Amino acid sequence: MIRSPLSTRAGICLLGLLVGLGCNHEPSGPDVSLQVSPAAPTILTGMTLQLDALPVSGIATPQSIEWSSSAPTIVDVDATGRLTAKAVGSATIRATASSGIGETVVTVAESGGSIRTKYKTTCGVTAGGDLYCWGQNDVGQAVPGNAVATLLSPTKITSLSAVTSVSPAALHSCATTASASFCWGCNRHGELGNGVTAGTTDGCTLRSAPVAVVGGQTFVRIEASGSDVTPENATCSDAYCGASSCGIVSSGQVYCWGAGIFTPAALNTSVRFTSMSMGLPTGCGVGTDKNIYCWALPTGNGAAINPLSVVTVAAPETFQTVSVGRTHNCAIDKRGAAWCLGTNAAGELGAPASETCIRRFTVGYPCRSQPDTIVGGYRFQSISAGGGFAGTTGYIPMSHTCGVAVSQEIFCWGSNAAGQLGNGSQTNSQSPVKISSALKFKSVTTGALHTCAVSVDGAAYCWGDNSAGQLGNGTTVNSSVPVPVTGGLIFR
C-alpha cells in the first residue's frame, strides 16, 4: 500500500506531542482525502463500471492510486479503478494514495429486465417464473387464446412455466425457458419462427397457445420487434411493416427470423455478442470486444440484400449495453455514461442535435448521425430507447428514453405527450428528468408512449399512455406519474 512519510494522521500526532498532548487524541479510522465517484453505486451482475478518485478540497492530486476490494468474489477492481460485478452482494472499494484514502460501498444486484414492452403490450416474469401480460391484445399478442382486445390488468399465460425472459412487440411476442423458446401473435412475416410460411393462412389467426421456435437452438433471450402501423405511402419494401425476432445463445451467437425468413438463421459474422436489442427494422448488439454492431433484417418481402450481415458502429468509446428504439438508439459506456444517436424530434437523444434527418418518415427533424453523451453527467446501470410515434396517416416521431442510474433512480427524457417521462407533466424534455417517485428501481422499459419499471422489492409500476391498458392498473386512464400494476405480483 502506498503511503507518504508523514500522513495527515501522523501530522496530527506530531502536533499533539509538541503541545504536550501525546497521541491520545488521534482520530479513529483511516485518513479520508479522496472522494470516490460515483458514491455508493448499484450495478448489475456482469456489468463493469469505471470509478474515479478525486482529491478533496485543499489536497494535491495524487500521482498514483492503489485500488482494492473487500470482497473480490463479489466486486473485483483493477489497477485503473474499473469494477467488475461478479455476484450479488456488496463490497467496500478503497482508493489509497500518498495523501490518504477514499472509500465507497458498491452493491451488485441481479440483472433486471423482467418486465418488457416495446409498443402497447407489456409482459413480465414473476419471481416464480410465471408469465403475465397486459395491454393491447387484438391479435393475441399479449395472451394467446384470449379474445379480449384490451387487457387492463396482468393476465397469466398458463401454458408456459419456468419462463426466463419475455419480449413483446406490436403484433407478436416471444419468451424463453431454460430449454425452449416460444412465440405467439401474428405470423405475417414468419416472425414466430415456427417454420410456417407467412400468408393469409397463418397471418394474424388467434392461436390458442404459444408455438415453439424451431431450429434446435437454446436461446438465452429473444428480442421481438415490429409495428402495427404502416405510415402514409409506406410499403413493406420500406421496412416499416416487417416484423421479426432475434435470439442470442449462450455462446454469444445471434440468430434472426421473420420479415421473410421463417426459421432462425445465424448472423453472417464471426462476432460474438454479450447483449443485443431489436428496433424497427434493425438490431444491434455489444460484441465481446465491447464495440457495437448492427444489422438490418429483410423488409417484409424477404428481398433484402445480405440481410444478416453486421456493420460496426463508429464511436469514440466502448460499451456495455445498447438499446434500439424506433428511430433512435442509446448505449452505456464503461463509466456508465449514456450515449444516443438518431432522430431527436422530441429530445429523445438527451442533448441538442444540429443535423437534419434525411431518412424517410423522419426527414426534416433534428438528428445526430454519430453517438454523443447526454447532458447531466449521470451514470446508468441500464437504459431503454422507446418506440414512440404519432399519426396514422403520417409519421411523427415522438420517442422517449429512460434509464436506471447507479443510484437506482430513474431518469427519462424526450417526448412526454402522454406523461411517459413520469415527472407529473406533459412537457417534452431534451435533458434527463427524475420520475416522480422516491422508490429505488432495478429495471425500466419504454414502449411507444408509456414506461414501466420494477422496484428493488419486485413491485411493478407504469406511467404514460394507457389507451390499451398497457399500464396494467385496471383502467384506460393515462398517468403522468408512476402507478402500481394491479395484482400484487412480485417480478424478477
TIDREN-304657 format. One line per field, with one value per residue (C-alpha): residue number from 1; x, y, z. Coordinates in steps of 0.001 Angstrom, whole numbers, plus 500000, padded with zeros to 6 digits. Layout:
! residues N
resi: c(NUM|...)
X: c(X|...)
Y: c(Y|...)
Z: c(Z|...)
This chain:
! residues 492
resi: c(1|2|3|4|5|6|7|8|9|10|11|12|13|14|15|16|17|18|19|20|21|22|23|24|25|26|27|28|29|30|31|32|33|34|35|36|37|38|39|40|41|42|43|44|45|46|47|48|49|50|51|52|53|54|55|56|57|58|59|60|61|62|63|64|65|66|67|68|69|70|71|72|73|74|75|76|77|78|79|80|81|82|83|84|85|86|87|88|89|90|91|92|93|94|95|96|97|98|99|100|101|102|103|104|105|106|107|108|109|110|111|112|113|114|115|116|117|118|119|120|121|122|123|124|125|126|127|128|129|130|131|132|133|134|135|136|137|138|139|140|141|142|143|144|145|146|147|148|149|150|151|152|153|154|155|156|157|158|159|160|161|162|163|164|165|166|167|168|169|170|171|172|173|174|175|176|177|178|179|180|181|182|183|184|185|186|187|188|189|190|191|192|193|194|195|196|197|198|199|200|201|202|203|204|205|206|207|208|209|210|211|212|213|214|215|216|217|218|219|220|221|222|223|224|225|226|227|228|229|230|231|232|233|234|235|236|237|238|239|240|241|242|243|244|245|246|247|248|249|250|251|252|253|254|255|256|257|258|259|260|261|262|263|264|265|266|267|268|269|270|271|272|273|274|275|276|277|278|279|280|281|282|283|284|285|286|287|288|289|290|291|292|293|294|295|296|297|298|299|300|301|302|303|304|305|306|307|308|309|310|311|312|313|314|315|316|317|318|319|320|321|322|323|324|325|326|327|328|329|330|331|332|333|334|335|336|337|338|339|340|341|342|343|344|345|346|347|348|349|350|351|352|353|354|355|356|357|358|359|360|361|362|363|364|365|366|367|368|369|370|371|372|373|374|375|376|377|378|379|380|381|382|383|384|385|386|387|388|389|390|391|392|393|394|395|396|397|398|399|400|401|402|403|404|405|406|407|408|409|410|411|412|413|414|415|416|417|418|419|420|421|422|423|424|425|426|427|428|429|430|431|432|433|434|435|436|437|438|439|440|441|442|443|444|445|446|447|448|449|450|451|452|453|454|455|456|457|458|459|460|461|462|463|464|465|466|467|468|469|470|471|472|473|474|475|476|477|478|479|480|481|482|483|484|485|486|487|488|489|490|491|492)
X: c(500000|501449|501746|503633|506331|504030|500325|497603|497087|500822|500902|498141|500006|503263|501360|499966|503458|504720|501967|502194|499045|500745|498717|495716|493552|494420|491207|489935|489790|491892|492571|489989|491339|489948|486388|485467|482850|480144|479275|477616|476709|474494|475433|474114|475828|478197|478428|481625|481940|484857|485427|487194|489104|489473|491188|489072|489499|492990|494651|497033|496058|497727|500351|499220|496271|496075|492602|491339|488081|486931|485171|486767|484443|481527|483124|486608|488545|491611|494576|492688|489617|487402|484864|483576|480373|480666|477945|475016|476162|478225|481861|483848|486157|489142|491374|494736|497163|500096|497718|495275|492335|488805|486100|482726|480369|479368|476197|475701|472107|470790|470293|466773|464532|461799|459130|459339|457431|458134|454801|451432|451749|453543|454723|456572|458147|457449|459936|458487|458871|455226|454458|451852|450946|448573|447692|446985|445789|443741|445601|446525|449985|449597|447780|447151|443671|442220|439774|439773|441366|442429|443703|443568|445457|448103|446780|448699|449792|449026|450610|454127|456082|459625|459966|463371|462720|459996|459822|456524|456368|453436|451758|453716|455641|458348|459595|462303|462633|465797|465267|462938|461641|458113|456364|452702|450552|450790|452939|452579|456320|457482|458250|457103|459971|457912|458802|455353|455332|453708|450478|446769|446615|448923|448735|447034|444917|444147|446129|445323|448847|452427|454230|457730|460565|462156|465836|467173|468845|468540|468164|469155|466943|464736|464008|460798|460182|457686|454960|451218|451105|452126|452761|451290|452512|454718|455065|456753|459792|460256|460978|458331|455905|458263|458067|460997|462687|466291|467677|471058|472509|474957|477971|477023|475893|472762|470042|467181|463900|460802|460423|460607|462891|460794|463295|466211|469239|472623|474008|476684|479515|482210|481310|480002|477697|477214|473845|471514|468405|465857|464213|462498|463847|467351|469042|472206|474390|477517|480309|482754|485205|482768|482078|478527|477476|474166|472302|469288|466704|464633|461863|458807|459109|462349|464153|466876|470482|472595|470244|472102|475481|476580|478302|480398|479099|481893|482169|484898|484064|483439|480113|478391|474827|472720|469013|467427|464311|462095|464190|466993|469487|471189|474057|476005|479786|482295|481812|478031|477587|474685|475245|472496|472150|469339|466227|465794|462288|461220|464564|464939|468730|469063|471092|470722|471239|472272|471959|468790|467283|467347|465587|462036|459344|461854|463004|463386|463624|466768|469150|472548|474434|477231|476710|477305|476734|473531|473655|473785|476718|474534|475814|473461|473209|470588|468833|465794|465070|461355|459460|457104|455358|452142|449738|448037|448126|451549|454568|455603|458363|457614|460083|461447|464288|464620|467494|468123|471006|473602|471708|468716|466724|465009|465581|463677|463891|462258|458557|456136|452866|451164|453162|455672|458539|456792|457538|453935|453859|453287|456178|458918|462462|465786|467594|467009|464298|463756|460442|458057|458883|461072|461345|464505|464319|466236|464906|462984|461425|459946|457079|455531|454209|454432|457064|457197|459708|460386|461308|464041|461385|459934|456794|455835|454924|453916|453113|452192|449730|447103|444834|445200|445547|449343|449813|448158|446297|442776|441923|442499|443343|446763|449067|451981|453346|454121|451108|451299|450401|447445|447626|450409|452754|456471|458629|462244)
Y: c(500000|503425|505917|509171|509570|511932|511199|513515|511363|511309|515074|515377|513005|515016|518231|516598|515659|519208|520705|518005|516056|512981|510882|510156|512425|510690|510320|506806|505289|505987|509398|510372|512696|511159|511277|508137|508671|507621|507324|504072|502837|499843|497849|494683|491301|491134|494913|496937|500490|502898|504626|507937|509140|512893|514785|516670|520431|521546|518196|517807|515420|512061|510793|507189|505310|501743|500149|497247|495399|493928|491112|490430|487479|489928|493052|492979|496156|496513|498860|501616|501580|499658|497447|494073|492867|489120|488128|489612|491310|494314|495253|498230|499626|501574|504003|504503|507290|509054|511684|509268|507112|507192|504528|503682|500753|499047|496959|494287|493483|490679|491706|493086|493485|491058|493461|494351|496483|497865|499169|498860|495366|494811|491474|490426|487321|486792|485607|482119|482059|482671|484909|487664|490086|493020|495852|495545|492045|492467|489610|487656|489213|489537|486339|483733|482250|485297|487157|490317|493099|495162|493537|496087|494046|491291|488015|484794|482711|479356|477247|478467|477959|478447|481389|483074|486095|487742|490315|491704|493650|495299|492205|489269|488284|485762|484133|481710|478911|477063|474529|476015|479211|480223|482979|483937|486514|487436|485463|487537|487560|484390|486235|483312|481193|478021|477319|478159|480281|483621|484465|484554|481019|481853|485609|487002|483990|483954|480915|479017|478822|479907|477951|476567|478219|475575|475040|473401|476484|477183|480942|482864|485724|486630|490172|490728|493778|495114|497710|497550|500852|501406|505151|507033|505732|503105|499617|496545|497314|500397|498088|499692|496792|493829|492107|489999|488354|487661|485398|485061|481732|481193|481281|484808|483881|485657|484155|486041|485173|486888|489527|486783|484369|481584|479727|481063|481980|482927|486409|486355|487359|485924|488497|487076|489229|489840|491562|492685|494751|494926|498022|498553|497331|496950|495109|495997|494218|494676|492346|490659|493372|495979|497526|497935|496093|496485|494582|495131|492448|491873|494333|492147|490515|488593|490619|492309|492366|490129|490939|489103|490851|493240|496616|498268|501469|504043|505536|507090|504709|501046|499964|497570|497557|499007|499691|500135|502282|503082|505942|506311|504146|504584|502787|502792|503022|501694|504726|504335|507372|507265|507871|508299|508851|509060|511209|513944|515155|515334|515414|511626|511889|513776|516588|519038|517717|520029|517681|517222|513798|512534|509184|508719|509464|511485|513898|517425|516552|517148|514206|513033|510561|509928|508896|511500|511682|513006|516114|515976|513639|510846|507286|504454|500731|500213|502186|501772|503613|503850|503145|506111|507790|509662|509769|507117|508916|510436|509740|511985|510503|511032|508742|508916|507299|506190|504849|503440|505369|503710|505441|503238|506338|506548|509464|509983|512387|513057|513042|513489|513798|511130|511643|508882|510763|510179|513584|514748|516872|516507|518731|517303|517421|517428|516574|513860|514455|512313|510496|511454|508626|508184|504440|502676|500633|497772|497933|500138|499542|502004|501420|503635|506263|504560|503322|500516|499695|497160|498438|496815|494850|493439|495573|496873|500453|502027|505513|507358|506277|503782|503667|499883|499132|498914|500416|497337|499231|498187|501382|503080|506423|507923|508767|511206|509660|506016|503920|500369|497443|495563|492071|492444|490365|490192|490356|489391)
Z: c(500000|499071|501969|502443|505143|507016|506541|507777|510885|511624|511358|513948|516274|515949|516705|519831|521022|520509|522709|525382|524472|523081|520622|522820|520690|517443|515380|514748|511271|508178|506707|504133|501496|498299|497063|495128|492433|491857|495524|496653|493155|492415|489327|487741|487645|484698|484437|484668|485938|485955|489307|489735|492815|493163|495981|498486|498692|499582|498853|495942|493144|493881|491472|491844|493367|494587|494353|496455|497147|500444|498545|495139|494511|494530|493059|491608|490833|488602|488839|487000|489254|486874|488663|487530|489181|489707|492171|494082|497281|498330|498819|500015|497359|498653|496790|498541|497670|499315|500691|502265|501211|499881|500014|498531|499033|495783|495630|492981|492052|489895|486275|485898|482895|483945|482633|478961|476487|473033|471832|473651|475110|478415|479837|482955|484506|488195|490777|490379|486597|485704|482727|482818|480012|479661|477291|473571|472666|469472|467733|470832|471117|474892|475861|473141|473099|474844|472584|474723|472650|475672|478865|481678|484262|484252|482795|483193|480198|481759|479020|479886|483109|484354|481957|481904|479631|477556|474760|473417|470150|468386|466958|468391|471492|472357|475549|476620|479154|480095|477300|474680|473081|472127|470190|469687|467914|464230|461803|458638|458017|459764|462989|465154|463852|463644|460017|458687|455556|456208|454465|454902|456300|459184|459385|462459|463297|467028|468110|471304|472712|472051|469318|469686|467744|465533|464700|467831|469324|473044|473340|476427|475290|472333|471176|469198|467012|464532|464026|463607|461715|458125|457660|454740|451357|453001|451656|453053|450926|453134|456083|458267|458311|458534|461921|463077|466043|467053|469732|471406|472577|475435|473090|472018|468516|467288|465092|463446|461744|460389|457683|455089|456994|458520|460708|462780|460650|462117|461565|458891|461227|463484|466141|469398|471461|475169|474690|471920|471231|468411|466959|463636|461298|462746|465560|467445|469952|472040|470968|473298|472226|473668|470256|468946|465798|463962|461264|459032|458523|455397|454686|454903|451499|452119|449449|451458|450280|452547|455424|458166|457838|460568|460470|463171|464735|464836|468316|470486|473348|474075|475516|477883|476621|473805|473351|469915|469627|466681|465299|467842|469721|473094|474835|478110|478180|480750|483005|482966|480706|478245|474532|471923|468166|465639|465475|468075|467245|470895|472708|472955|472459|475745|474169|471283|467737|464910|461924|459878|459294|455718|456268|455084|457721|459774|457072|458393|462078|464155|464076|465175|462969|465476|469111|471792|475535|477032|479223|483005|483607|485000|485281|484415|485003|482257|479511|477262|473994|473220|470035|470008|467082|466355|463443|461354|458009|458530|460679|463563|465755|469442|471180|474696|476625|480248|482296|485768|487307|489558|492391|491401|490481|487093|484732|481457|478538|475172|474298|477194|475259|477383|480573|479724|481403|484721|486240|486625|483474|479744|478699|476496|477848|475997|479225|481824|484429|487510|487693|490493|492865|495923|495253|494147|490934|489315|485740|483310|479884|477386|474960|472330|474716|478111|480551|483125|485837|488589|492055|494124|496037|492785|492532|489073|488226|484905|483612|480404|477705|478889|475853|475563|479270|478998|482477|483958|486671|485671|483761|480424|482032|481302|484185|484251|487453|488267|489273|490668|488438|489914|491349|493886|491721|492521|489400|488911)
